Amino acid sequence: MKQEFKASISRAVNDANLTGALGKFSEAYKVNRAKAYEGIDFEELRGRIAEIKSSAACDLDGLAETFKKNAQALGAKVFRTSDPDEVKQYILSVAREHGVTSVVKSKSMATEEIHLNRSLMEAGISVAETDLGEWIIQLAGQTPSHMVMPAIHMTKEEVAELFSKEVEERIESDIPRLVKVARNELRPKFLAAEMGISGGNIAVAETGSIVLVTNEGNARLVTTLPKIHIALVGVEKLVQKFESVVPILDALPRSATGQLLTSYVSIISGPTPNDDGSLKEMHIILMDNRRTEMARDPKFKQALQCIRCGSCLNVCPIFRLVGGHVFGGIYTGGIGTILTAWFDELQKSEDIQGLCIQCGNCVPVCPGKLDIPEMIMEIRRRLVQEKGQSLVQKAIFGVVNNRKLFHTMLRAASVAGKAFTSGKFIRHLPLFLSDLTEGRSLPAIAAEPFRDSFTRIKQPACREKVVFYAGCLIDFAYPEMGIALVKMLNKAGIEVLFPQEQTCCGAPALYSGAYEVAAQNAADNIQVLLQDGITHVVSACPTCTVALSHEFAKTLEAVGQTQWLPQARELAAKTVDFSTLVKHLVDEGRLSFKEGEDLGKITYHDSCHLKRTLNVFEQPRELLEKAGYQVSEMFECDMCCGMGGSYSMKLPEISAPILRNKLKNIKETGAPIVAMDCPGCVMQIRGGFDQDAAAVRVQHTVELLVDRLKD
Amino acid sequence: MYEQFKARALGVGAEVQRFATGAEAIGFILSFLQKEEVAAAPGASAVWADSPFLAGLLPAERPELPGLSFAVSRELAAQSKIGISQMEWALADTGSLVQDQSAVEQRLVSSLTTIHIAIIATGNILEGKQALFQRINPSTSRYIAFITGPSRTADIERVLTIGVHGPERLIIVFVDELGGARA
């Protein structure tokens, strides 16, 4: 990562105003959004929106032509172009033709995408952004830090400072007073401007209509007072039918700000008369700028289903720490990373794609049904394809994939590094592995990996057999979790097989974009895990479970190794996570817990892959309750702990504050134990409490359940 | 539906009044204008846009008050404290008002003034957008405007603040005897 980028991250996470405002907003957002959607079937609604937008994306050219024809029939002038420069030329020529000296704008991301203001000002035309947030950042000479709230990073004191300079009068930092100043300053600009420029939230092909959604009322003035109105609309805003406006209006304000509807919605279909009786001159520019190309790309077509509500930013654990400016471009957050990679260029996303921790928080809330983490993975894959893996990465994957060598090296490092080892944690690793401990302590490596301990476990003879897939953390750092799992399954009359040839699940390679490496991991594992006569392949690591059940087939397909697909699907069908399997066994009466003892309060942390990919969250809670614990929920129980595999090593400055928040939420429950189903989360959260010195025990669910089984 | 609409509209900061007759509504509006000290002076005047409600009045019933004008220009609207217009539909599920505002004076009185008084037939409350979209037609209505509460922003420190570029008060006046689609 570039130094400059790292520096911008540390500036952002150390900016108390920014993280305070964003953090508070994102906590309140969750509640407001839920309230706004009360009584609405969100899945059904977003299904309709995704369908509308997806079918529009299949025919952008056709819809644009239909729109053009219909809007022109109403008297609007419509200009279609794929080139941002042509957009600017067109607007400048309209301005020149009418002697325009001043322009008022309502919020439009498309105009920012092409840096329109700069061109207008270079041509000697004064431009006023009229959305309050946009005006603030215009005065400050900044770019928006959030798609819906562009100036969320600034305090009222900073705004007062800016306004004082602008009106040459000392203004107090009282928010209603500041808003009045904006109203009074901008009103004469509205009345004087010869041209109004707006964006468009929706463009309806069959009626030639533009829909504008605002709260402040500025878009109504921009489209009413000046005699020329230009709307710049990205072609992804097109929908075929007028009735399609309804579901989008149902979702956009609810998802953006938790409002049932914004204060103003305007549906403009062709020019209307001015107050002097003349007809307004209305221009609509349909801009492509690589959107059609995006629609043709099977991996990225879904990005055109975005309605620009910004909910992916509002729920993102990273965005709420760093805000929008570290993204460097106009579009921010997860969706911004994708749009920057396309509208700008792939290379521009090289650093910012690394900000995504792949927690999946944005997936269930997206009204357009975009899978942003998946698209970011695809960006990673393409970046690796273009540039290749770094030497360090290659060396690490080489070792990671050789299990024996990997354990020997880790163990040797752990022993050699004894001087730096405190208790159960290693602080430093030698050579290229040092990347793994930069700013973070790793768990001490077990003297004996699970793969060796396993050979000495005496199991009863059972008819039913399952294969256990350990994953690196249980194998090398937490073998006791694996031993506990074997004990539990034995008690249920199941024999556990542990194929020694199993290797890395490929997640580290996959999440770095090294698909070839991950595909090799998939093929190697498929061959050894699919043994005859087994009922399941069980894993106690949700990331490994997801690799086996979801990623293997996708990865193999992505690199064209289709010969393994049938087996990959068979493996996927057999794969099950620990809690789900044990819950079944308990329900079937094959496992039961000791009764009558109250083990007191416990709190449960939902791991990202378990909750959002595997949809498992009730099972571990029910098991812990049955075992005698009272589950007391923490605030944001399913918010990422900041581990994200190697993320915590690549971006410790982001991972650390996320972890701090998690520790705080755990402690606030007052529970002495926190349970979770992921050894990665255990490593992160235990490591956190190790430094925090709070008396909270961090355990994998399997470790808590095994002692509670009835004899 | 009136009660649902009222709850939603109040929830977004609008004020809601309801009268049986047009005469009562006019009485309320005139006393409101007087209370707000409407006068023939810049910043203190009121503008009332053309509407079916006004057109239905006999010359003798037409409200009169110094500073209240029925001829709407952009200059006058920009200097007026209060704008009065009639909206066509009300949506119960969001507390919104909807009108074809293709005629510019409809927008001027409802966007440039500090207080917007919106008259509407009680019988024109619809459930929501779905029902509305069967009744509006963009090929004949070129500027369909939805108004939901007063103008608002949360752009500074996320603090909800009323009255940015549009009216800071929205007063909705329902009139039962105006009839409407459901009457």
Interface residues (C-beta under 8 A of the other chain):
Chain A: A21 K24 F25 A28 L74 T130 D131 L132 G133 I136 M149 P150 A151 I152 M154 T155 K156 V159 I175 P176 L178 V179 K180 A182 R183 L186 R187 F190 L191 V204 T207 G208 S209 N215 E216 G217 N218 R220 L221 T223 T224 L225 F242 E243 V245 V246 L249 D250 T257 Q259 L260 L261 T262 S263 Y264 V265 S266 I267 I268 S269 G270 P271 T272 P273 N274 D275
Chain B: R8 V12 V72 S73 R74 A78 D93 T94 G95 S96 S102 A103 V104 E105 R107 L108 S111 L112 K129 Q130 F133 I136 P138 S139 S141 R142 Y143 I144 A145 F146 I147 T148 G149 P150 S151 R152 T153 A154 D155 I156 E157 R158 V159 T161 G163 V164 H165 G166 P167
